[in-house]
């Protein structure tokens, strides 16, 4: 179906564009957590996985369901770095340039899904966590009686 791509409510809340009358009341809300990294990730991809997941869990937009997409992003990043090294060694005129362009295009399409580009991040308004109060009277200051 053509049109604007749907965003999860959590991202809409972070962007400040959430509207109650437009939301799906039955939208799944998976628990925020970092999935285990897949074993096939290269060492570069695994390092990227560790770096990205720390940030994504802090802003609350990662769950077990995101494992495959995040693995694609990290593995693509790993391939980009490997191809960049090959191109540096062999020179710019090489078949690796076409492969590198394809990997960059994949990364460009996947990265905004998690707010991993400056443009996609600029649309997100981070929410300040609410202060957990043990008692509603904690901040109460009694009136001072002056004699």
N, C-alpha and C positions, 0 to 999 in steps of 0.2 A: 504494500500500500504506500503510494507516494506521500510525501509531506515531511513535516519535521519529525526527527527522531525523538521517541519518548525517552524521558529521563527518569531515573528512580527518585522517589520522594526525598530520600536523604540528600541527594545532590541538589534538588530544588530548594530544600531547606538551607543548605550551605550557600547556595547562590542568592537566596533571599527572594526567590520567585514562586515559592509554594503558595498555592491558593486552595483552601479547604474544599471549595465547591468543585474544583477540578480533579481532586485526588481520588484514587481508587481506594475505597475503605478496606478492601480485601488484599491489598498489595502485601506480598510476603516481606517480612522484616528479618532477614537472617542475622544471627549473632555476629557481632564484630569480633573477628579473630583472624590470625594469620594461619593460612593452610600450610601443611607440610610441603616443602618444595619437591617437585618431581625429581627422580633420580637421574633423568637423562640430561639435566642442565649442564652445560659446560661450566668450567670454573669461573669464567667471566660472567656468564649468565647467573650463576649462583650468587656471586658477589652483588650483582645488581638486584637480585631477588631480596637479599638481606637488607640492602640499602633502602629499597622502595617500600618493602612491607613495614619497616619501622615507621615510616612517615604516614603510610596509608592507615595503619591502625590508630595512629594519633589523631587523625581527622575523622575516623569512624566510617570509612568507606571500603572496607575489605571484609570478606567472609570466606568460608570454605568453598562457596560456589564460584569464587573468582580464580581458583587455582589455574585452570587451563588458560584463561585469557592472560593472566599475569605471567604464566610460563612462556606464552607466545611472545609477549613484550620483552621479557628478559633474554630469551633465546635469540630473538631478532637483534637485540642490542649486542649480544655476544658475537653474532655473525658479522655485524657491522664493524666491530673492533678488529676481528680477524681479517676481514677484507681490507680494511684501511692499512693494516700492517703489510699485507701482501702487495697492495698497490704501491706503498712506499718503497718496497724492495724491488718490484718489477717495473714500476713506472706507470704513468696514467693510462697509456694506450695498452689496455689489456682486457681480457674477457671479464676480469674481476670488477671492472667499472660498471658493467651492465648488472651484475649480481648485486653490487653495492647499491645501485639506484633502486633496485627492486626491494632490497631490505630497508632502505630509508623510507620508501613509500609505505611499506607494511607498518613500520614503526610510527610514521606520521598518522596513519589511520587508527592505530591501536592506542597510542599514548593519551589522547584526550579522554578516553573511557575512564581513566583514573585521575584526570586532572594533572597529567605529567608534562604539560606544555605551559609556557607563560600565558598564552591566550586562553586556554581552557581554565587555568587557575584564576585568571583575572575575573572570571564569571562566578567564582566561588567566594562567598562571604563566610569565613570561619566563625563558628559559634563559640562564644566563651562559655565554658562549662559552668553550670549553675553551682553555686556554693552549697554544699551539703550542710544543712543546719540540723543539729540534734534537737533544738528547741526553738520554737518561733519567737521566744522572748529574749534570745541571745543578744540581739542588737538593741534591745530596749534600754533607753536611758531615762531614768526617773527624773521628774522635774525637781529642780533644786529650790528648796525653800529658803528665801532670804529673810532674815529677821531684822 
